[in-house]
Amino acid sequence: MRKIIHIDMDCFYAAIEERENPALRGKPVGVGGGERRGVLTTANYEARKYGCRSAMPVFKALELCPQLILVPVRFDLYRSVSSRIRAIFGRFTDLIEPLSLDEAYLDVSHLESNGAAVAREIRAQIFEETGLTASAGIAPNKLIAKIASDWHKPNGQKQVTEEEIPAFLEKLPVGRIWGVGKKMREKLTVLGIETCGDLQKLDQIELSQRFGKWGIELWHLCRGMDDRAVTPDRTRKSVSSETTFSENITTLPALIPPMRGMIEGLLEDLAKSHSDRTIRSLVVKMKFADFDRTTAERAGHVVDISVFEDLLAEAWKRGNARAVRLLGVGVRFTDPQEVEQLEFFD
């Protein structure tokens, strides 16, 4: 039986800023922005009480919470703290799959200790060495572990055993399943579906007829089926930044500010961790409200905002005015072996 832990830091960027400046504690804090046209990278729990969320335009966040304190992003600091946390993970397992600076999957199946006990110890060491809190989900697979890590936030954890999965999912709101946003919840509500238990009553054929490939995926997800392995870092073929919007975006101009914010993060990531890699192409990824996806790509060796804007327009046009629920920007790298071969024949 696999023991998978999903560790998710609590309001990571904002928590670091509060640690660095204790005067911020207890006040609504948003990280990012820089200007009213910018976007929030994250918001602390005090700001979230007002409805502030990551990827939200700064002007909207300030409308919801006029007393919001905006703090500039400091990726070098966040990466440094993330590296310390990653080192703590390495004391327990080599099977670590980072999802971002503030969350990761760990496979601790080889340890004799109970998964919940391991997660507790990891969280304790994180707090002792960084002063930051983390939440954890423990389960036989990645899907359930990720859902469970959000169960007792902040600074909590939940374990779901194999035997407990059916009961855990029976009354779980379908909105807790990865990929089920507001529009999909509305469609399912029309069908009388509010929980995973309700969704399990529909067979694969009906779900496929109603929602296409996503329907088949839903059939598996609502049953807690997930055989994906925890995959440690390998040489990355690409790097990207993406955001699932809290509300679907319905116009092309409204997509530009959040895209620019993502490009800033992408540039930071490239400068810090991938300065030695050769960029092969620029990519914009878009997922529409009906979960259909498209990717626009163009060859290029440097990050060019004008090219990203052209790709954004190209992807938007393919949607035929459909609302957008997810946007991503990224670059693909030239394979190191290809570079070596080119240098050899030069």
LUMPA-373661 format. One record per residue (C-alpha): x, y, z; residue in three letters; residue number from 1. Coordinates in Angstrom, 3 decimals. Each point is the difference from the previous one (the first is absolute). Layout:
<recs>
[rec [X,Y,Z],'ALA',NUM]
...
</recs>
This chain:
<recs>
[rec [0.000,0.000,0.000],'MET',1]
[rec [1.423,3.368,-1.007],'ARG',2]
[rec [0.373,2.817,2.523],'LYS',3]
[rec [-0.169,3.332,-1.812],'ILE',4]
[rec [0.285,3.331,1.801],'ILE',5]
[rec [-0.984,3.302,-1.546],'HIS',6]
[rec [1.638,2.898,1.830],'ILE',7]
[rec [-1.456,3.456,-0.612],'ASP',8]
[rec [1.534,3.046,1.688],'MET',9]
[rec [-2.518,2.435,1.501],'ASP',10]
[rec [-0.139,3.304,-1.952],'CYS',11]
[rec [3.693,-0.544,-0.720],'PHE',12]
[rec [1.100,3.356,-1.463],'TYR',13]
[rec [-2.141,2.037,2.397],'ALA',14]
[rec [1.085,-2.123,2.978],'ALA',15]
[rec [3.656,0.647,-0.841],'ILE',16]
[rec [-0.658,3.736,-0.238],'GLU',17]
[rec [-1.735,-0.079,3.411],'GLU',18]
[rec [2.936,-1.906,1.441],'ARG',19]
[rec [2.419,2.586,-1.378],'GLU',20]
[rec [-2.172,2.889,1.180],'ASN',21]
[rec [-2.035,-0.972,3.100],'PRO',22]
[rec [-1.850,3.353,-0.194],'ALA',23]
[rec [-2.007,-1.521,-2.874],'LEU',24]
[rec [-1.481,-2.762,2.169],'ARG',25]
[rec [-3.712,0.231,0.540],'GLY',26]
[rec [-0.408,2.387,-2.940],'LYS',27]
[rec [-1.258,-0.734,-3.535],'PRO',28]
[rec [3.050,-0.498,-2.216],'VAL',29]
[rec [0.279,-0.572,-3.742],'GLY',30]
[rec [3.252,-0.917,-1.724],'VAL',31]
[rec [0.574,1.270,-3.522],'GLY',32]
[rec [-1.753,2.634,-1.982],'GLY',33]
[rec [2.400,2.907,-0.187],'GLY',34]
[rec [-2.690,2.063,-1.702],'GLU',35]
[rec [-3.788,-0.066,-0.294],'ARG',36]
[rec [0.234,-1.864,-3.315],'ARG',37]
[rec [2.104,-2.726,1.600],'GLY',38]
[rec [-1.231,-3.165,1.649],'VAL',39]
[rec [0.378,-1.570,3.424],'LEU',40]
[rec [2.351,-2.928,0.282],'THR',41]
[rec [-1.591,-0.999,3.283],'THR',42]
[rec [-2.037,1.406,2.881],'ALA',43]
[rec [0.148,-0.895,3.680],'ASN',44]
[rec [-2.993,-1.340,1.911],'TYR',45]
[rec [-0.970,3.424,1.331],'GLU',46]
[rec [-0.228,1.304,-3.586],'ALA',47]
[rec [-1.886,-3.089,-1.144],'ARG',48]
[rec [-2.777,0.830,2.462],'LYS',49]
[rec [-0.763,2.957,-2.269],'TYR',50]
[rec [0.016,-2.156,-3.133],'GLY',51]
[rec [3.556,0.740,-1.153],'CYS',52]
[rec [1.566,-2.888,-1.923],'ARG',53]
[rec [3.145,-0.821,-1.953],'SER',54]
[rec [-0.060,1.104,-3.670],'ALA',55]
[rec [-2.565,2.690,0.882],'MET',56]
[rec [0.674,3.443,-1.536],'PRO',57]
[rec [1.307,2.427,2.594],'VAL',58]
[rec [-2.721,2.562,-0.690],'PHE',59]
[rec [-2.685,-2.581,0.788],'LYS',60]
[rec [1.784,-1.141,3.167],'ALA',61]
[rec [0.202,3.610,1.189],'LEU',62]
[rec [-3.695,0.459,-0.688],'GLU',63]
[rec [-0.771,-3.014,2.178],'LEU',64]
[rec [2.539,0.942,2.668],'CYS',65]
[rec [1.099,3.679,-0.104],'PRO',66]
[rec [2.336,-0.565,2.964],'GLN',67]
[rec [1.874,-2.767,-1.831],'LEU',68]
[rec [3.787,0.305,0.474],'ILE',69]
[rec [1.812,-0.729,-3.263],'LEU',70]
[rec [3.481,-1.508,0.263],'VAL',71]
[rec [2.270,-0.422,-3.053],'PRO',72]
[rec [0.926,-3.505,-1.086],'VAL',73]
[rec [3.428,-1.253,1.121],'ARG',74]
[rec [0.527,-3.250,-1.885],'PHE',75]
[rec [3.629,-0.379,1.080],'ASP',76]
[rec [-1.118,-0.101,3.631],'LEU',77]
[rec [-2.874,-2.400,-0.684],'TYR',78]
[rec [2.242,-2.353,-1.950],'ARG',79]
[rec [2.557,0.015,2.782],'SER',80]
[rec [-2.627,-0.997,2.563],'VAL',81]
[rec [-1.444,-2.579,-2.412],'SER',82]
[rec [3.451,-1.589,-0.332],'SER',83]
[rec [0.242,-0.365,3.786],'ARG',84]
[rec [-3.391,-1.677,0.062],'ILE',85]
[rec [0.992,-2.284,-2.864],'ARG',86]
[rec [3.093,-1.026,2.010],'ALA',87]
[rec [-2.299,-1.012,2.862],'ILE',88]
[rec [-2.031,-2.175,-2.390],'PHE',89]
[rec [3.240,-1.670,-1.075],'GLY',90]
[rec [0.580,-1.279,3.532],'ARG',91]
[rec [-3.022,-2.255,-0.423],'PHE',92]
[rec [-0.064,-1.030,-3.668],'THR',93]
[rec [1.649,0.445,-3.383],'ASP',94]
[rec [-3.398,-0.249,-1.701],'LEU',95]
[rec [-0.932,3.689,0.024],'ILE',96]
[rec [-2.104,1.613,-2.720],'GLU',97]
[rec [-0.120,3.806,0.386],'PRO',98]
[rec [-3.101,1.636,-1.471],'LEU',99]
[rec [1.182,3.532,0.787],'SER',100]
[rec [2.137,1.787,2.559],'LEU',101]
[rec [-2.610,-0.625,2.697],'ASP',102]
[rec [-1.349,-3.496,-0.580],'GLU',103]
[rec [1.220,-3.484,-0.823],'ALA',104]
[rec [-0.918,-3.677,-0.016],'TYR',105]
[rec [2.118,-2.419,2.023],'LEU',106]
[rec [-0.089,-3.792,-0.281],'ASP',107]
[rec [0.936,-1.441,3.404],'VAL',108]
[rec [-1.199,-3.542,-0.682],'SER',109]
[rec [3.427,-1.385,0.918],'HIS',110]
[rec [-0.216,1.289,3.570],'LEU',111]
[rec [-1.404,-2.223,2.724],'GLU',112]
[rec [-1.565,2.933,1.842],'SER',113]
[rec [-3.621,0.914,-0.541],'ASN',114]
[rec [-0.404,2.615,-2.715],'GLY',115]
[rec [-1.764,2.395,2.362],'ALA',116]
[rec [2.888,-0.212,2.473],'ALA',117]
[rec [2.509,0.738,-2.767],'VAL',118]
[rec [-2.036,3.003,-1.159],'ALA',119]
[rec [-0.184,1.324,3.556],'ARG',120]
[rec [3.763,-0.246,0.397],'GLU',121]
[rec [0.628,1.713,-3.345],'ILE',122]
[rec [-2.326,2.862,0.931],'ARG',123]
[rec [1.644,0.315,3.416],'ALA',124]
[rec [3.477,0.249,-1.536],'GLN',125]
[rec [-1.192,2.573,-2.525],'ILE',126]
[rec [-1.391,2.175,2.782],'PHE',127]
[rec [3.052,-0.425,2.215],'GLU',128]
[rec [2.454,0.920,-2.753],'GLU',129]
[rec [-1.924,2.625,-1.985],'THR',130]
[rec [-2.696,1.300,2.352],'GLY',131]
[rec [-2.628,-0.835,-2.640],'LEU',132]
[rec [-2.994,-2.309,0.189],'THR',133]
[rec [-0.997,-2.671,-2.490],'ALA',134]
[rec [-3.077,-2.135,-0.526],'SER',135]
[rec [0.049,-3.604,-1.176],'ALA',136]
[rec [-2.178,-2.660,-1.547],'GLY',137]
[rec [0.890,-3.678,0.303],'ILE',138]
[rec [-1.573,-2.629,-2.238],'ALA',139]
[rec [0.706,-3.000,-2.265],'PRO',140]
[rec [0.063,2.246,-3.081],'ASN',141]
[rec [0.780,3.540,-1.118],'LYS',142]
[rec [-3.597,0.994,-0.735],'LEU',143]
[rec [-1.332,-0.703,3.491],'ILE',144]
[rec [3.145,1.299,1.715],'ALA',145]
[rec [-0.343,3.378,-1.718],'LYS',146]
[rec [-3.687,0.316,0.927],'ILE',147]
[rec [0.758,-1.010,3.589],'ALA',148]
[rec [2.806,2.564,0.405],'SER',149]
[rec [-2.595,2.749,-0.272],'ASP',150]
[rec [-2.238,-1.598,2.650],'TRP',151]
[rec [1.403,1.544,3.169],'HIS',152]
[rec [1.781,3.102,-1.304],'LYS',153]
[rec [1.877,1.824,1.324],'PRO',154]
[rec [2.558,-2.030,1.929],'ASN',155]
[rec [-1.895,-3.295,0.018],'GLY',156]
[rec [-0.087,-3.365,-1.695],'GLN',157]
[rec [-2.384,-2.784,-0.952],'LYS',158]
[rec [0.598,-3.647,-0.822],'GLN',159]
[rec [-2.317,-2.038,-2.215],'VAL',160]
[rec [0.653,-3.749,-0.135],'THR',161]
[rec [-0.915,-2.279,-2.898],'GLU',162]
[rec [-3.000,-1.311,1.945],'GLU',163]
[rec [-1.164,3.535,0.787],'GLU',164]
[rec [0.039,1.306,-3.594],'ILE',165]
[rec [-3.607,-1.022,-0.897],'PRO',166]
[rec [-1.437,1.659,3.123],'ALA',167]
[rec [2.305,3.011,-0.434],'PHE',168]
[rec [-1.279,0.563,-3.530],'LEU',169]
[rec [-3.661,-0.856,0.596],'GLU',170]
[rec [-0.912,3.460,1.318],'LYS',171]
[rec [2.951,1.939,-1.387],'LEU',172]
[rec [-1.264,3.002,-2.008],'PRO',173]
[rec [0.874,-0.449,-3.662],'VAL',174]
[rec [1.636,3.430,0.114],'GLY',175]
[rec [2.795,-1.480,2.105],'ARG',176]
[rec [1.036,-2.221,-2.910],'ILE',177]
[rec [2.865,1.362,-2.080],'TRP',178]
[rec [-1.236,1.813,-3.105],'GLY',179]
[rec [-3.625,0.451,1.057],'VAL',180]
[rec [-0.507,3.757,0.062],'GLY',181]
[rec [-3.031,2.239,0.299],'LYS',182]
[rec [-1.409,-0.621,-3.483],'LYS',183]
[rec [0.376,-3.769,0.239],'MET',184]
[rec [-1.602,0.022,3.459],'ARG',185]
[rec [-2.954,1.859,-1.502],'GLU',186]
[rec [-0.338,-2.585,-2.776],'LYS',187]
[rec [0.143,-2.843,2.500],'LEU',188]
[rec [-2.493,1.704,2.314],'THR',189]
[rec [-2.494,0.124,-2.864],'VAL',190]
[rec [0.364,-3.795,-0.139],'LEU',191]
[rec [-0.622,-0.243,3.743],'GLY',192]
[rec [3.664,-0.746,0.730],'ILE',193]
[rec [1.503,1.662,3.082],'GLU',194]
[rec [2.367,-2.649,1.356],'THR',195]
[rec [2.403,-2.591,-1.347],'CYS',196]
[rec [-2.498,-2.609,1.184],'GLY',197]
[rec [-2.614,1.546,-2.277],'ASP',198]
[rec [2.460,0.057,-2.890],'LEU',199]
[rec [0.834,-3.677,0.474],'GLN',200]
[rec [-3.575,-0.846,-0.994],'LYS',201]
[rec [0.716,1.021,-3.603],'LEU',202]
[rec [1.796,-2.545,-2.193],'ASP',203]
[rec [2.896,0.712,-2.334],'GLN',204]
[rec [-2.180,0.065,-3.114],'ILE',205]
[rec [-2.319,2.700,1.324],'GLU',206]
[rec [2.875,2.082,1.341],'LEU',207]
[rec [1.831,-0.323,-3.305],'SER',208]
[rec [-3.079,1.030,-1.965],'GLN',209]
[rec [-0.510,3.055,2.187],'ARG',210]
[rec [3.594,1.160,0.555],'PHE',211]
[rec [2.216,-1.822,-2.500],'GLY',212]
[rec [3.475,-1.087,1.173],'LYS',213]
[rec [-0.405,2.027,3.170],'TRP',214]
[rec [-3.029,-2.155,0.850],'GLY',215]
[rec [2.141,-3.139,-0.044],'ILE',216]
[rec [2.555,1.720,2.223],'GLU',217]
[rec [-2.773,1.029,2.391],'LEU',218]
[rec [-1.157,-3.614,0.242],'TRP',219]
[rec [3.418,-0.992,1.336],'HIS',220]
[rec [0.543,3.060,2.174],'LEU',221]
[rec [-3.299,-0.269,1.878],'CYS',222]
[rec [0.988,-3.560,0.969],'ARG',223]
[rec [3.428,1.004,1.256],'GLY',224]
[rec [1.817,-1.902,-2.749],'MET',225]
[rec [3.537,1.238,-0.616],'ASP',226]
[rec [3.005,-2.214,-0.760],'ASP',227]
[rec [2.468,2.807,-0.778],'ARG',228]
[rec [3.411,-0.526,1.574],'ALA',229]
[rec [1.879,2.673,1.906],'VAL',230]
[rec [2.566,1.091,-2.578],'THR',231]
[rec [3.231,1.622,1.210],'PRO',232]
[rec [1.624,2.862,-1.927],'ASP',233]
[rec [1.455,-0.796,-3.378],'ARG',234]
[rec [1.588,2.328,-2.536],'THR',235]
[rec [-2.843,2.363,-0.737],'ARG',236]
[rec [-1.117,0.372,-3.595],'LYS',237]
[rec [-1.977,3.127,0.788],'SER',238]
[rec [-0.875,2.478,2.708],'VAL',239]
[rec [-3.304,1.792,0.349],'SER',240]
[rec [-2.300,2.027,2.204],'SER',241]
[rec [-3.757,-0.473,-0.029],'GLU',242]
[rec [-3.053,1.100,1.918],'THR',243]
[rec [-3.527,-1.354,0.347],'THR',244]
[rec [-2.238,3.028,0.428],'PHE',245]
[rec [-2.484,0.154,2.872],'SER',246]
[rec [-2.493,1.369,-2.546],'GLU',247]
[rec [0.110,-0.790,-3.709],'ASN',248]
[rec [1.329,2.859,-2.143],'ILE',249]
[rec [-2.228,0.949,-2.915],'THR',250]
[rec [2.021,2.582,-1.979],'THR',251]
[rec [3.431,0.024,-1.610],'LEU',252]
[rec [1.157,3.339,1.521],'PRO',253]
[rec [-0.755,-1.296,3.508],'ALA',254]
[rec [2.507,-2.821,-0.556],'LEU',255]
[rec [2.930,2.329,-0.671],'ILE',256]
[rec [0.703,1.258,3.581],'PRO',257]
[rec [0.133,-3.479,1.576],'PRO',258]
[rec [2.112,-1.245,-2.912],'MET',259]
[rec [2.520,2.792,0.577],'ARG',260]
[rec [0.187,-0.956,3.653],'GLY',261]
[rec [0.708,-3.604,-0.970],'MET',262]
[rec [2.696,1.116,-2.443],'ILE',263]
[rec [1.725,1.892,2.818],'GLU',264]
[rec [0.034,-3.176,2.086],'GLY',265]
[rec [1.233,-1.997,-2.994],'LEU',266]
[rec [2.898,2.410,-0.511],'LEU',267]
[rec [0.934,-0.262,3.671],'GLU',268]
[rec [-0.046,-3.789,-0.197],'ASP',269]
[rec [2.104,-0.068,-3.168],'LEU',270]
[rec [2.586,2.411,1.423],'ALA',271]
[rec [0.296,-1.869,3.287],'LYS',272]
[rec [-0.148,-3.648,-0.983],'SER',273]
[rec [0.364,-0.376,-3.782],'HIS',274]
[rec [2.451,2.667,-1.146],'SER',275]
[rec [2.151,-2.689,-1.620],'ASP',276]
[rec [-2.811,-1.385,-2.178],'ARG',277]
[rec [-0.709,0.944,-3.621],'THR',278]
[rec [-3.606,0.985,-0.695],'ILE',279]
[rec [-1.481,-1.653,-3.073],'ARG',280]
[rec [-3.525,1.437,-0.053],'SER',281]
[rec [-2.582,2.090,1.851],'LEU',282]
[rec [-3.344,-1.519,0.977],'VAL',283]
[rec [-3.438,1.196,1.122],'VAL',284]
[rec [-2.389,-2.574,1.411],'LYS',285]
[rec [-3.714,0.659,0.389],'MET',286]
[rec [-2.794,-2.079,1.498],'LYS',287]
[rec [-3.562,1.059,-0.709],'PHE',288]
[rec [-3.062,-0.176,2.230],'ALA',289]
[rec [-1.030,-3.322,-1.591],'ASP',290]
[rec [3.498,-1.417,0.811],'PHE',291]
[rec [1.049,-0.070,-3.638],'ASP',292]
[rec [3.660,1.001,-0.288],'ARG',293]
[rec [2.234,1.600,-2.561],'THR',294]
[rec [3.697,0.861,-0.225],'THR',295]
[rec [1.520,2.696,-2.201],'ALA',296]
[rec [3.751,-0.189,-0.590],'GLU',297]
[rec [2.635,1.921,-1.923],'ARG',298]
[rec [3.731,-0.525,-0.454],'ALA',299]
[rec [2.188,2.502,1.838],'GLY',300]
[rec [3.071,0.204,2.205],'HIS',301]
[rec [-0.980,2.862,2.324],'VAL',302]
[rec [-3.074,0.857,2.062],'VAL',303]
[rec [-1.820,2.625,-2.058],'ASP',304]
[rec [-3.206,1.493,1.441],'ILE',305]
[rec [-1.275,0.998,-3.456],'SER',306]
[rec [0.346,-3.594,-1.201],'VAL',307]
[rec [-1.886,-1.250,3.059],'PHE',308]
[rec [-2.775,2.505,-0.720],'GLU',309]
[rec [-0.217,-1.262,-3.600],'ASP',310]
[rec [-0.189,-3.584,1.246],'LEU',311]
[rec [-2.660,1.008,2.533],'LEU',312]
[rec [-2.122,1.502,-2.785],'ALA',313]
[rec [0.504,-3.118,-2.126],'GLU',314]
[rec [-1.096,-2.319,2.810],'ALA',315]
[rec [-2.964,2.237,0.853],'TRP',316]
[rec [-1.167,-0.010,-3.626],'LYS',317]
[rec [-0.130,-3.805,0.023],'ARG',318]
[rec [-2.442,0.154,2.889],'GLY',319]
[rec [-2.675,1.776,-2.058],'ASN',320]
[rec [-0.860,2.370,2.882],'ALA',321]
[rec [-0.090,-2.756,2.628],'ARG',322]
[rec [0.855,1.099,3.536],'ALA',323]
[rec [3.465,-0.920,1.311],'VAL',324]
[rec [0.529,-1.816,3.309],'ARG',325]
[rec [3.781,-0.566,-0.183],'LEU',326]
[rec [2.879,1.861,-1.615],'LEU',327]
[rec [3.643,-0.966,-0.141],'GLY',328]
[rec [3.198,1.356,-1.541],'VAL',329]
[rec [3.259,-1.836,-0.394],'GLY',330]
[rec [3.066,-0.867,-2.018],'VAL',331]
[rec [1.310,-3.248,-1.408],'ARG',332]
[rec [3.707,-0.690,0.179],'PHE',333]
[rec [2.304,-1.465,-2.592],'THR',334]
[rec [1.020,-3.518,1.019],'ASP',335]
[rec [3.527,0.124,1.530],'PRO',336]
[rec [0.998,-2.926,-2.226],'GLN',337]
[rec [-1.086,1.955,-3.081],'GLU',338]
[rec [2.152,2.941,1.142],'VAL',339]
[rec [2.975,-2.332,0.483],'GLU',340]
[rec [-0.485,-1.457,-3.500],'GLN',341]
[rec [-0.224,3.459,-1.558],'LEU',342]
[rec [3.208,1.034,1.764],'GLU',343]
[rec [1.699,-3.212,-1.132],'PHE',344]
[rec [-0.829,0.649,-3.673],'PHE',345]
[rec [0.661,3.752,0.192],'ASP',346]
</recs>
